[in-house]
Amino acid sequence: MAAKPIRLMGAHEIRIRLGGVSRQRAYQITSRADFPKPVADLAQGKVWMTDDVEAWMKVHRRDLDDSED
């Protein structure tokens, strides 16, 4: 059985997935205590596991559930 590929998201992808929020709003959201912790902090910025971000959105952003099926 093949290993599942690791999917990552940066702040830009998170902004898009959240409906095109501003950089400031994305920072506020990703800084929340209940938002998933980044898996790395690179020179370009932090990166998160896509599955963790998507799971958080299913709970906290119900309005976005149907936007990417």
PDB file of N, CA, C, O and CB in Angstrom:
ATOM      1  N   MET A   1       0.846  -1.185   0.000  1.00  0.00           N
ATOM      2  CA  MET A   1       0.000   0.000   0.000  1.00  0.00           C
ATOM      3  C   MET A   1       0.887   1.243   0.000  1.00  0.00           C
ATOM      4  O   MET A   1       1.807   1.359   0.809  1.00  0.00           O
ATOM      5  CB  MET A   1      -0.960   0.001   1.225  1.00  0.00           C
ATOM      6  N   ALA A   2       0.605   2.157  -0.902  1.00  0.00           N
ATOM      7  CA  ALA A   2       1.411   3.371  -1.028  1.00  0.00           C
ATOM      8  C   ALA A   2       1.130   4.329   0.126  1.00  0.00           C
ATOM      9  O   ALA A   2       0.003   4.423   0.614  1.00  0.00           O
ATOM     10  CB  ALA A   2       1.134   4.063  -2.373  1.00  0.00           C
ATOM     11  N   ALA A   3       2.166   5.030   0.550  1.00  0.00           N
ATOM     12  CA  ALA A   3       2.010   6.018   1.613  1.00  0.00           C
ATOM     13  C   ALA A   3       1.225   7.225   1.091  1.00  0.00           C
ATOM     14  O   ALA A   3       1.365   7.626  -0.064  1.00  0.00           O
ATOM     15  CB  ALA A   3       3.393   6.460   2.157  1.00  0.00           C
ATOM     16  N   LYS A   4       0.414   7.780   1.954  1.00  0.00           N
ATOM     17  CA  LYS A   4      -0.363   8.966   1.589  1.00  0.00           C
ATOM     18  C   LYS A   4       0.595  10.159   1.498  1.00  0.00           C
ATOM     19  O   LYS A   4       1.379  10.389   2.419  1.00  0.00           O
ATOM     20  CB  LYS A   4      -1.513   9.240   2.632  1.00  0.00           C
ATOM     21  N   PRO A   5       0.538  10.917   0.402  1.00  0.00           N
ATOM     22  CA  PRO A   5       1.445  12.072   0.284  1.00  0.00           C
ATOM     23  C   PRO A   5       1.137  13.131   1.344  1.00  0.00           C
ATOM     24  O   PRO A   5      -0.012  13.311   1.748  1.00  0.00           O
ATOM     25  CB  PRO A   5       1.341  12.694  -1.122  1.00  0.00           C
ATOM     26  N   ILE A   6       2.162  13.809   1.773  1.00  0.00           N
ATOM     27  CA  ILE A   6       2.000  14.898   2.741  1.00  0.00           C
ATOM     28  C   ILE A   6       1.558  16.141   1.986  1.00  0.00           C
ATOM     29  O   ILE A   6       2.222  16.563   1.039  1.00  0.00           O
ATOM     30  CB  ILE A   6       3.328  15.165   3.536  1.00  0.00           C
ATOM     31  N   ARG A   7       0.459  16.721   2.392  1.00  0.00           N
ATOM     32  CA  ARG A   7      -0.050  17.940   1.760  1.00  0.00           C
ATOM     33  C   ARG A   7       0.101  19.089   2.747  1.00  0.00           C
ATOM     34  O   ARG A   7      -0.336  19.002   3.895  1.00  0.00           O
ATOM     35  CB  ARG A   7      -1.545  17.774   1.315  1.00  0.00           C
ATOM     36  N   LEU A   8       0.724  20.164   2.283  1.00  0.00           N
ATOM     37  CA  LEU A   8       0.975  21.324   3.130  1.00  0.00           C
ATOM     38  C   LEU A   8       0.285  22.556   2.573  1.00  0.00           C
ATOM     39  O   LEU A   8       0.005  22.639   1.377  1.00  0.00           O
ATOM     40  CB  LEU A   8       2.477  21.577   3.266  1.00  0.00           C
ATOM     41  N   MET A   9       0.012  23.518   3.457  1.00  0.00           N
ATOM     42  CA  MET A   9      -0.577  24.809   3.076  1.00  0.00           C
ATOM     43  C   MET A   9       0.237  25.914   3.726  1.00  0.00           C
ATOM     44  O   MET A   9       0.634  25.818   4.888  1.00  0.00           O
ATOM     45  CB  MET A   9      -2.087  24.903   3.500  1.00  0.00           C
ATOM     46  N   GLY A  10       0.475  26.956   2.957  1.00  0.00           N
ATOM     47  CA  GLY A  10       1.064  28.152   3.517  1.00  0.00           C
ATOM     48  C   GLY A  10      -0.030  29.173   3.776  1.00  0.00           C
ATOM     49  O   GLY A  10      -1.209  28.907   3.541  1.00  0.00           O
ATOM     50  N   ALA A  11       0.364  30.334   4.258  1.00  0.00           N
ATOM     51  CA  ALA A  11      -0.609  31.378   4.589  1.00  0.00           C
ATOM     52  C   ALA A  11      -1.435  31.791   3.372  1.00  0.00           C
ATOM     53  O   ALA A  11      -2.629  32.061   3.497  1.00  0.00           O
ATOM     54  CB  ALA A  11       0.104  32.596   5.167  1.00  0.00           C
ATOM     55  N   HIS A  12      -0.805  31.842   2.197  1.00  0.00           N
ATOM     56  CA  HIS A  12      -1.537  32.247   0.991  1.00  0.00           C
ATOM     57  C   HIS A  12      -2.660  31.261   0.671  1.00  0.00           C
ATOM     58  O   HIS A  12      -3.785  31.665   0.378  1.00  0.00           O
ATOM     59  CB  HIS A  12      -0.578  32.357  -0.207  1.00  0.00           C
ATOM     60  N   GLU A  13      -2.346  29.970   0.731  1.00  0.00           N
ATOM     61  CA  GLU A  13      -3.374  28.958   0.470  1.00  0.00           C
ATOM     62  C   GLU A  13      -4.487  29.008   1.515  1.00  0.00           C
ATOM     63  O   GLU A  13      -5.660  28.821   1.193  1.00  0.00           O
ATOM     64  CB  GLU A  13      -2.747  27.561   0.443  1.00  0.00           C
ATOM     65  N   ILE A  14      -4.114  29.260   2.751  1.00  0.00           N
ATOM     66  CA  ILE A  14      -5.121  29.380   3.813  1.00  0.00           C
ATOM     67  C   ILE A  14      -6.018  30.589   3.555  1.00  0.00           C
ATOM     68  O   ILE A  14      -7.234  30.509   3.729  1.00  0.00           O
ATOM     69  CB  ILE A  14      -4.443  29.501   5.201  1.00  0.00           C
ATOM     70  N   ARG A  15      -5.426  31.702   3.143  1.00  0.00           N
ATOM     71  CA  ARG A  15      -6.228  32.888   2.820  1.00  0.00           C
ATOM     72  C   ARG A  15      -7.248  32.575   1.735  1.00  0.00           C
ATOM     73  O   ARG A  15      -8.414  32.955   1.846  1.00  0.00           O
ATOM     74  CB  ARG A  15      -5.323  34.046   2.371  1.00  0.00           C
ATOM     75  N   ILE A  16      -6.816  31.886   0.693  1.00  0.00           N
ATOM     76  CA  ILE A  16      -7.714  31.526  -0.410  1.00  0.00           C
ATOM     77  C   ILE A  16      -8.808  30.586   0.090  1.00  0.00           C
ATOM     78  O   ILE A  16      -9.986  30.783  -0.208  1.00  0.00           O
ATOM     79  CB  ILE A  16      -6.925  30.866  -1.569  1.00  0.00           C
ATOM     80  N   ARG A  17      -8.419  29.576   0.842  1.00  0.00           N
ATOM     81  CA  ARG A  17      -9.377  28.576   1.338  1.00  0.00           C
ATOM     82  C   ARG A  17     -10.397  29.210   2.286  1.00  0.00           C
ATOM     83  O   ARG A  17     -11.529  28.736   2.376  1.00  0.00           O
ATOM     84  CB  ARG A  17      -8.635  27.432   2.055  1.00  0.00           C
ATOM     85  N   LEU A  18     -10.013  30.259   2.983  1.00  0.00           N
ATOM     86  CA  LEU A  18     -10.926  30.960   3.887  1.00  0.00           C
ATOM     87  C   LEU A  18     -11.789  31.980   3.151  1.00  0.00           C
ATOM     88  O   LEU A  18     -12.489  32.771   3.783  1.00  0.00           O
ATOM     89  CB  LEU A  18     -10.141  31.652   4.987  1.00  0.00           C
ATOM     90  N   GLY A  19     -11.745  31.965   1.844  1.00  0.00           N
ATOM     91  CA  GLY A  19     -12.621  32.835   1.074  1.00  0.00           C
ATOM     92  C   GLY A  19     -11.993  34.150   0.673  1.00  0.00           C
ATOM     93  O   GLY A  19     -12.703  35.114   0.389  1.00  0.00           O
ATOM     94  N   GLY A  20     -10.664  34.205   0.645  1.00  0.00           N
ATOM     95  CA  GLY A  20      -9.989  35.429   0.214  1.00  0.00           C
ATOM     96  C   GLY A  20      -9.862  36.481   1.302  1.00  0.00           C
ATOM     97  O   GLY A  20      -9.927  37.679   1.026  1.00  0.00           O
ATOM     98  N   VAL A  21      -9.678  36.030   2.552  1.00  0.00           N
ATOM     99  CA  VAL A  21      -9.529  36.990   3.651  1.00  0.00           C
ATOM    100  C   VAL A  21      -8.219  37.757   3.504  1.00  0.00           C
ATOM    101  O   VAL A  21      -7.325  37.341   2.767  1.00  0.00           O
ATOM    102  CB  VAL A  21      -9.578  36.269   5.022  1.00  0.00           C
ATOM    103  N   SER A  22      -8.116  38.865   4.200  1.00  0.00           N
ATOM    104  CA  SER A  22      -6.901  39.689   4.154  1.00  0.00           C
ATOM    105  C   SER A  22      -5.747  38.985   4.868  1.00  0.00           C
ATOM    106  O   SER A  22      -5.955  38.037   5.626  1.00  0.00           O
ATOM    107  CB  SER A  22      -7.159  41.074   4.795  1.00  0.00           C
ATOM    108  N   ARG A  23      -4.544  39.460   4.617  1.00  0.00           N
ATOM    109  CA  ARG A  23      -3.377  38.918   5.322  1.00  0.00           C
ATOM    110  C   ARG A  23      -3.529  39.070   6.822  1.00  0.00           C
ATOM    111  O   ARG A  23      -3.215  38.157   7.585  1.00  0.00           O
ATOM    112  CB  ARG A  23      -2.096  39.611   4.857  1.00  0.00           C
ATOM    113  N   GLN A  24      -4.015  40.232   7.240  1.00  0.00           N
ATOM    114  CA  GLN A  24      -4.189  40.490   8.672  1.00  0.00           C
ATOM    115  C   GLN A  24      -5.186  39.512   9.287  1.00  0.00           C
ATOM    116  O   GLN A  24      -4.952  38.986  10.375  1.00  0.00           O
ATOM    117  CB  GLN A  24      -4.658  41.936   8.904  1.00  0.00           C
ATOM    118  N   ARG A  25      -6.313  39.266   8.582  1.00  0.00           N
ATOM    119  CA  ARG A  25      -7.325  38.343   9.098  1.00  0.00           C
ATOM    120  C   ARG A  25      -6.779  36.920   9.133  1.00  0.00           C
ATOM    121  O   ARG A  25      -7.034  36.186  10.088  1.00  0.00           O
ATOM    122  CB  ARG A  25      -8.603  38.404   8.240  1.00  0.00           C
ATOM    123  N   ALA A  26      -6.032  36.521   8.104  1.00  0.00           N
ATOM    124  CA  ALA A  26      -5.430  35.185   8.097  1.00  0.00           C
ATOM    125  C   ALA A  26      -4.465  35.034   9.268  1.00  0.00           C
ATOM    126  O   ALA A  26      -4.416  33.976   9.895  1.00  0.00           O
ATOM    127  CB  ALA A  26      -4.699  34.924   6.761  1.00  0.00           C
ATOM    128  N   TYR A  27      -3.703  36.070   9.565  1.00  0.00           N
ATOM    129  CA  TYR A  27      -2.780  36.026  10.708  1.00  0.00           C
ATOM    130  C   TYR A  27      -3.554  35.871  12.005  1.00  0.00           C
ATOM    131  O   TYR A  27      -3.171  35.088  12.874  1.00  0.00           O
ATOM    132  CB  TYR A  27      -1.906  37.297  10.759  1.00  0.00           C
ATOM    133  N   GLN A  28      -4.662  36.631  12.138  1.00  0.00           N
ATOM    134  CA  GLN A  28      -5.489  36.510  13.347  1.00  0.00           C
ATOM    135  C   GLN A  28      -6.001  35.089  13.519  1.00  0.00           C
ATOM    136  O   GLN A  28      -5.957  34.529  14.614  1.00  0.00           O
ATOM    137  CB  GLN A  28      -6.672  37.487  13.292  1.00  0.00           C
ATOM    138  N   ILE A  29      -6.487  34.512  12.428  1.00  0.00           N
ATOM    139  CA  ILE A  29      -7.052  33.165  12.490  1.00  0.00           C
ATOM    140  C   ILE A  29      -5.976  32.126  12.802  1.00  0.00           C
ATOM    141  O   ILE A  29      -6.169  31.273  13.668  1.00  0.00           O
ATOM    142  CB  ILE A  29      -7.748  32.821  11.169  1.00  0.00           C
ATOM    143  N   THR A  30      -4.845  32.194  12.099  1.00  0.00           N
ATOM    144  CA  THR A  30      -3.793  31.191  12.304  1.00  0.00           C
ATOM    145  C   THR A  30      -3.094  31.357  13.650  1.00  0.00           C
ATOM    146  O   THR A  30      -2.379  30.454  14.085  1.00  0.00           O
ATOM    147  CB  THR A  30      -2.767  31.274  11.183  1.00  0.00           C
ATOM    148  N   SER A  31      -3.288  32.489  14.313  1.00  0.00           N
ATOM    149  CA  SER A  31      -2.697  32.721  15.632  1.00  0.00           C
ATOM    150  C   SER A  31      -3.603  32.273  16.773  1.00  0.00           C
ATOM    151  O   SER A  31      -3.190  32.281  17.933  1.00  0.00           O
ATOM    152  CB  SER A  31      -2.370  34.184  15.796  1.00  0.00           C
ATOM    153  N   ARG A  32      -4.829  31.886  16.453  1.00  0.00           N
ATOM    154  CA  ARG A  32      -5.765  31.440  17.487  1.00  0.00           C
ATOM    155  C   ARG A  32      -5.214  30.217  18.205  1.00  0.00           C
ATOM    156  O   ARG A  32      -4.522  29.393  17.608  1.00  0.00           O
ATOM    157  CB  ARG A  32      -7.145  31.123  16.876  1.00  0.00           C
ATOM    158  N   ALA A  33      -5.527  30.107  19.486  1.00  0.00           N
ATOM    159  CA  ALA A  33      -5.054  28.969  20.282  1.00  0.00           C
ATOM    160  C   ALA A  33      -5.610  27.643  19.764  1.00  0.00           C
ATOM    161  O   ALA A  33      -4.965  26.603  19.900  1.00  0.00           O
ATOM    162  CB  ALA A  33      -5.444  29.153  21.748  1.00  0.00           C
ATOM    163  N   ASP A  34      -6.814  27.679  19.165  1.00  0.00           N
ATOM    164  CA  ASP A  34      -7.425  26.434  18.699  1.00  0.00           C
ATOM    165  C   ASP A  34      -7.094  26.103  17.244  1.00  0.00           C
ATOM    166  O   ASP A  34      -7.524  25.067  16.739  1.00  0.00           O
ATOM    167  CB  ASP A  34      -8.917  26.513  18.863  1.00  0.00           C
ATOM    168  N   PHE A  35      -6.338  26.965  16.566  1.00  0.00           N
ATOM    169  CA  PHE A  35      -5.935  26.678  15.189  1.00  0.00           C
ATOM    170  C   PHE A  35      -4.771  25.700  15.223  1.00  0.00           C
ATOM    171  O   PHE A  35      -3.937  25.772  16.125  1.00  0.00           O
ATOM    172  CB  PHE A  35      -5.547  27.985  14.424  1.00  0.00           C
ATOM    173  N   PRO A  36      -4.694  24.781  14.250  1.00  0.00           N
ATOM    174  CA  PRO A  36      -3.569  23.815  14.250  1.00  0.00           C
ATOM    175  C   PRO A  36      -2.211  24.515  14.283  1.00  0.00           C
ATOM    176  O   PRO A  36      -2.029  25.596  13.721  1.00  0.00           O
ATOM    177  CB  PRO A  36      -3.645  22.911  13.008  1.00  0.00           C
ATOM    178  N   LYS A  37      -1.277  23.872  14.952  1.00  0.00           N
ATOM    179  CA  LYS A  37       0.088  24.405  15.012  1.00  0.00           C
ATOM    180  C   LYS A  37       0.778  24.154  13.675  1.00  0.00           C
ATOM    181  O   LYS A  37       0.566  23.109  13.060  1.00  0.00           O
ATOM    182  CB  LYS A  37       0.896  23.756  16.182  1.00  0.00           C
ATOM    183  N   PRO A  38       1.601  25.099  13.217  1.00  0.00           N
ATOM    184  CA  PRO A  38       2.342  24.866  11.974  1.00  0.00           C
ATOM    185  C   PRO A  38       3.332  23.713  12.158  1.00  0.00           C
ATOM    186  O   PRO A  38       3.831  23.476  13.258  1.00  0.00           O
ATOM    187  CB  PRO A  38       3.088  26.155  11.532  1.00  0.00           C
ATOM    188  N   VAL A  39       3.604  23.005  11.065  1.00  0.00           N
ATOM    189  CA  VAL A  39       4.568  21.902  11.129  1.00  0.00           C
ATOM    190  C   VAL A  39       5.986  22.378  10.859  1.00  0.00           C
ATOM    191  O   VAL A  39       6.951  21.673  11.155  1.00  0.00           O
ATOM    192  CB  VAL A  39       4.193  20.813  10.132  1.00  0.00           C
ATOM    193  N   ALA A  40       6.111  23.579  10.295  1.00  0.00           N
ATOM    194  CA  ALA A  40       7.439  24.149  10.044  1.00  0.00           C
ATOM    195  C   ALA A  40       7.315  25.656   9.900  1.00  0.00           C
ATOM    196  O   ALA A  40       6.267  26.180   9.522  1.00  0.00           O
ATOM    197  CB  ALA A  40       8.088  23.528   8.774  1.00  0.00           C
ATOM    198  N   ASP A  41       8.410  26.340  10.209  1.00  0.00           N
ATOM    199  CA  ASP A  41       8.486  27.787  10.024  1.00  0.00           C
ATOM    200  C   ASP A  41       9.660  28.048   9.088  1.00  0.00           C
ATOM    201  O   ASP A  41      10.816  28.086   9.512  1.00  0.00           O
ATOM    202  CB  ASP A  41       8.655  28.552  11.402  1.00  0.00           C
ATOM    203  N   LEU A  42       9.343  28.226   7.814  1.00  0.00           N
ATOM    204  CA  LEU A  42      10.357  28.389   6.777  1.00  0.00           C
ATOM    205  C   LEU A  42      10.668  29.866   6.547  1.00  0.00           C
ATOM    206  O   LEU A  42      10.007  30.736   7.113  1.00  0.00           O
ATOM    207  CB  LEU A  42       9.893  27.736   5.470  1.00  0.00           C
ATOM    208  N   ALA A  43      11.662  30.146   5.727  1.00  0.00           N
ATOM    209  CA  ALA A  43      12.001  31.530   5.398  1.00  0.00           C
ATOM    210  C   ALA A  43      10.803  32.257   4.791  1.00  0.00           C
ATOM    211  O   ALA A  43      10.617  33.450   5.031  1.00  0.00           O
ATOM    212  CB  ALA A  43      13.191  31.573   4.430  1.00  0.00           C
ATOM    213  N   GLN A  44       9.979  31.537   3.997  1.00  0.00           N
ATOM    214  CA  GLN A  44       8.804  32.150   3.364  1.00  0.00           C
ATOM    215  C   GLN A  44       7.634  32.271   4.327  1.00  0.00           C
ATOM    216  O   GLN A  44       6.666  32.972   4.033  1.00  0.00           O
ATOM    217  CB  GLN A  44       8.382  31.342   2.147  1.00  0.00           C
ATOM    218  N   GLY A  45       7.703  31.609   5.453  1.00  0.00           N
ATOM    219  CA  GLY A  45       6.617  31.656   6.428  1.00  0.00           C
ATOM    220  C   GLY A  45       6.283  30.272   6.944  1.00  0.00           C
ATOM    221  O   GLY A  45       6.951  29.288   6.626  1.00  0.00           O
ATOM    222  N   LYS A  46       5.246  30.220   7.740  1.00  0.00           N
ATOM    223  CA  LYS A  46       4.831  28.967   8.359  1.00  0.00           C
ATOM    224  C   LYS A  46       4.070  28.107   7.363  1.00  0.00           C
ATOM    225  O   LYS A  46       3.466  28.610   6.416  1.00  0.00           O
ATOM    226  CB  LYS A  46       3.969  29.234   9.597  1.00  0.00           C
ATOM    227  N   VAL A  47       4.112  26.782   7.598  1.00  0.00           N
ATOM    228  CA  VAL A  47       3.329  25.845   6.801  1.00  0.00           C
ATOM    229  C   VAL A  47       2.584  24.905   7.743  1.00  0.00           C
ATOM    230  O   VAL A  47       3.068  24.541   8.815  1.00  0.00           O
ATOM    231  CB  VAL A  47       4.238  25.044   5.818  1.00  0.00           C
ATOM    232  N   TRP A  48       1.399  24.533   7.303  1.00  0.00           N
ATOM    233  CA  TRP A  48       0.520  23.676   8.083  1.00  0.00           C
ATOM    234  C   TRP A  48       0.178  22.436   7.283  1.00  0.00           C
ATOM    235  O   TRP A  48       0.248  22.443   6.054  1.00  0.00           O
ATOM    236  CB  TRP A  48      -0.758  24.425   8.494  1.00  0.00           C
ATOM    237  N   MET A  49      -0.189  21.378   7.972  1.00  0.00           N
ATOM    238  CA  MET A  49      -0.718  20.183   7.324  1.00  0.00           C
ATOM    239  C   MET A  49      -2.102  20.527   6.787  1.00  0.00           C
ATOM    240  O   MET A  49      -2.953  21.014   7.531  1.00  0.00           O
ATOM    241  CB  MET A  49      -0.774  18.959   8.316  1.00  0.00           C
ATOM    242  N   THR A  50      -2.330  20.278   5.508  1.00  0.00           N
ATOM    243  CA  THR A  50      -3.619  20.591   4.882  1.00  0.00           C
ATOM    244  C   THR A  50      -4.757  19.887   5.603  1.00  0.00           C
ATOM    245  O   THR A  50      -5.802  20.493   5.842  1.00  0.00           O
ATOM    246  CB  THR A  50      -3.611  20.193   3.402  1.00  0.00           C
ATOM    247  N   ASP A  51      -4.575  18.619   5.954  1.00  0.00           N
ATOM    248  CA  ASP A  51      -5.640  17.880   6.628  1.00  0.00           C
ATOM    249  C   ASP A  51      -6.014  18.521   7.967  1.00  0.00           C
ATOM    250  O   ASP A  51      -7.190  18.548   8.331  1.00  0.00           O
ATOM    251  CB  ASP A  51      -5.215  16.429   6.847  1.00  0.00           C
ATOM    252  N   ASP A  52      -5.026  19.036   8.699  1.00  0.00           N
ATOM    253  CA  ASP A  52      -5.303  19.699   9.978  1.00  0.00           C
ATOM    254  C   ASP A  52      -6.119  20.975   9.770  1.00  0.00           C
ATOM    255  O   ASP A  52      -7.072  21.239  10.504  1.00  0.00           O
ATOM    256  CB  ASP A  52      -3.987  20.029  10.708  1.00  0.00           C
ATOM    257  N   VAL A  53      -5.735  21.767   8.756  1.00  0.00           N
ATOM    258  CA  VAL A  53      -6.445  23.019   8.466  1.00  0.00           C
ATOM    259  C   VAL A  53      -7.866  22.720   8.002  1.00  0.00           C
ATOM    260  O   VAL A  53      -8.813  23.374   8.438  1.00  0.00           O
ATOM    261  CB  VAL A  53      -5.692  23.843   7.392  1.00  0.00           C
ATOM    262  N   GLU A  54      -8.018  21.731   7.115  1.00  0.00           N
ATOM    263  CA  GLU A  54      -9.352  21.376   6.620  1.00  0.00           C
ATOM    264  C   GLU A  54     -10.249  20.887   7.760  1.00  0.00           C
ATOM    265  O   GLU A  54     -11.431  21.227   7.807  1.00  0.00           O
ATOM    266  CB  GLU A  54      -9.248  20.295   5.526  1.00  0.00           C
ATOM    267  N   ALA A  55      -9.695  20.093   8.674  1.00  0.00           N
ATOM    268  CA  ALA A  55     -10.483  19.612   9.815  1.00  0.00           C
ATOM    269  C   ALA A  55     -10.914  20.771  10.699  1.00  0.00           C
ATOM    270  O   ALA A  55     -12.049  20.801  11.172  1.00  0.00           O
ATOM    271  CB  ALA A  55      -9.679  18.592  10.638  1.00  0.00           C
ATOM    272  N   TRP A  56     -10.011  21.732  10.927  1.00  0.00           N
ATOM    273  CA  TRP A  56     -10.356  22.911  11.732  1.00  0.00           C
ATOM    274  C   TRP A  56     -11.484  23.692  11.064  1.00  0.00           C
ATOM    275  O   TRP A  56     -12.416  24.143  11.729  1.00  0.00           O
ATOM    276  CB  TRP A  56      -9.117  23.822  11.931  1.00  0.00           C
ATOM    277  N   MET A  57     -11.393  23.846   9.746  1.00  0.00           N
ATOM    278  CA  MET A  57     -12.413  24.599   9.012  1.00  0.00           C
ATOM    279  C   MET A  57     -13.777  23.927   9.077  1.00  0.00           C
ATOM    280  O   MET A  57     -14.801  24.607   9.143  1.00  0.00           O
ATOM    281  CB  MET A  57     -11.996  24.768   7.561  1.00  0.00           C
ATOM    282  N   LYS A  58     -13.800  22.609   9.060  1.00  0.00           N
ATOM    283  CA  LYS A  58     -15.085  21.906   9.131  1.00  0.00           C
ATOM    284  C   LYS A  58     -15.813  22.230  10.437  1.00  0.00           C
ATOM    285  O   LYS A  58     -17.043  22.276  10.467  1.00  0.00           O
ATOM    286  CB  LYS A  58     -14.873  20.383   9.005  1.00  0.00           C
ATOM    287  N   VAL A  59     -15.068  22.451  11.500  1.00  0.00           N
ATOM    288  CA  VAL A  59     -15.666  22.760  12.793  1.00  0.00           C
ATOM    289  C   VAL A  59     -15.970  24.259  12.941  1.00  0.00           C
ATOM    290  O   VAL A  59     -17.035  24.636  13.429  1.00  0.00           O
ATOM    291  CB  VAL A  59     -14.739  22.303  13.914  1.00  0.00           C
ATOM    292  N   HIS A  60     -15.030  25.101  12.516  1.00  0.00           N
ATOM    293  CA  HIS A  60     -15.116  26.534  12.791  1.00  0.00           C
ATOM    294  C   HIS A  60     -15.639  27.389  11.648  1.00  0.00           C
ATOM    295  O   HIS A  60     -16.063  28.523  11.873  1.00  0.00           O
ATOM    296  CB  HIS A  60     -13.789  27.026  13.172  1.00  0.00           C
ATOM    297  N   ARG A  61     -15.616  26.873  10.439  1.00  0.00           N
ATOM    298  CA  ARG A  61     -16.032  27.663   9.276  1.00  0.00           C
ATOM    299  C   ARG A  61     -17.037  26.881   8.451  1.00  0.00           C
ATOM    300  O   ARG A  61     -16.776  26.563   7.291  1.00  0.00           O
ATOM    301  CB  ARG A  61     -14.816  28.054   8.410  1.00  0.00           C
ATOM    302  N   ARG A  62     -18.172  26.572   9.033  1.00  0.00           N
ATOM    303  CA  ARG A  62     -19.178  25.738   8.381  1.00  0.00           C
ATOM    304  C   ARG A  62     -19.637  26.328   7.048  1.00  0.00           C
ATOM    305  O   ARG A  62     -20.058  25.589   6.159  1.00  0.00           O
ATOM    306  CB  ARG A  62     -20.372  25.551   9.301  1.00  0.00           C
ATOM    307  N   ASP A  63     -19.561  27.637   6.904  1.00  0.00           N
ATOM    308  CA  ASP A  63     -19.973  28.281   5.651  1.00  0.00           C
ATOM    309  C   ASP A  63     -19.085  27.898   4.479  1.00  0.00           C
ATOM    310  O   ASP A  63     -19.474  28.098   3.329  1.00  0.00           O
ATOM    311  CB  ASP A  63     -19.967  29.783   5.815  1.00  0.00           C
ATOM    312  N   LEU A  64     -17.907  27.354   4.739  1.00  0.00           N
ATOM    313  CA  LEU A  64     -16.970  26.998   3.670  1.00  0.00           C
ATOM    314  C   LEU A  64     -16.990  25.512   3.333  1.00  0.00           C
ATOM    315  O   LEU A  64     -16.282  25.094   2.417  1.00  0.00           O
ATOM    316  CB  LEU A  64     -15.569  27.403   4.061  1.00  0.00           C
ATOM    317  N   ASP A  65     -17.763  24.712   4.028  1.00  0.00           N
ATOM    318  CA  ASP A  65     -17.740  23.269   3.842  1.00  0.00           C
ATOM    319  C   ASP A  65     -17.950  22.820   2.405  1.00  0.00           C
ATOM    320  O   ASP A  65     -17.315  21.864   1.959  1.00  0.00           O
ATOM    321  CB  ASP A  65     -18.771  22.650   4.695  1.00  0.00           C
ATOM    322  N   ASP A  66     -18.828  23.491   1.675  1.00  0.00           N
ATOM    323  CA  ASP A  66     -19.174  23.040   0.327  1.00  0.00           C
ATOM    324  C   ASP A  66     -18.348  23.697  -0.764  1.00  0.00           C
ATOM    325  O   ASP A  66     -18.594  23.436  -1.941  1.00  0.00           O
ATOM    326  CB  ASP A  66     -20.621  23.296   0.067  1.00  0.00           C
ATOM    327  N   SER A  67     -17.391  24.528  -0.429  1.00  0.00           N
ATOM    328  CA  SER A  67     -16.693  25.294  -1.454  1.00  0.00           C
ATOM    329  C   SER A  67     -15.642  24.491  -2.212  1.00  0.00           C
ATOM    330  O   SER A  67     -15.188  24.933  -3.268  1.00  0.00           O
ATOM    331  CB  SER A  67     -16.048  26.483  -0.830  1.00  0.00           C
ATOM    332  N   GLU A  68     -15.238  23.319  -1.704  1.00  0.00           N
ATOM    333  CA  GLU A  68     -14.194  22.552  -2.391  1.00  0.00           C
ATOM    334  C   GLU A  68     -14.423  21.070  -2.197  1.00  0.00           C
ATOM    335  O   GLU A  68     -13.688  20.419  -1.456  1.00  0.00           O
ATOM    336  CB  GLU A  68     -12.799  22.943  -1.881  1.00  0.00           C
ATOM    337  N   ASP A  69     -15.436  20.528  -2.857  1.00  0.00           N
ATOM    338  CA  ASP A  69     -15.722  19.092  -2.760  1.00  0.00           C
ATOM    339  C   ASP A  69     -15.285  18.351  -3.995  1.00  0.00           C
ATOM    340  O   ASP A  69     -15.453  17.134  -4.077  1.00  0.00           O
ATOM    341  CB  ASP A  69     -17.197  18.858  -2.525  1.00  0.00           C
TER     342      ASP A  69
END
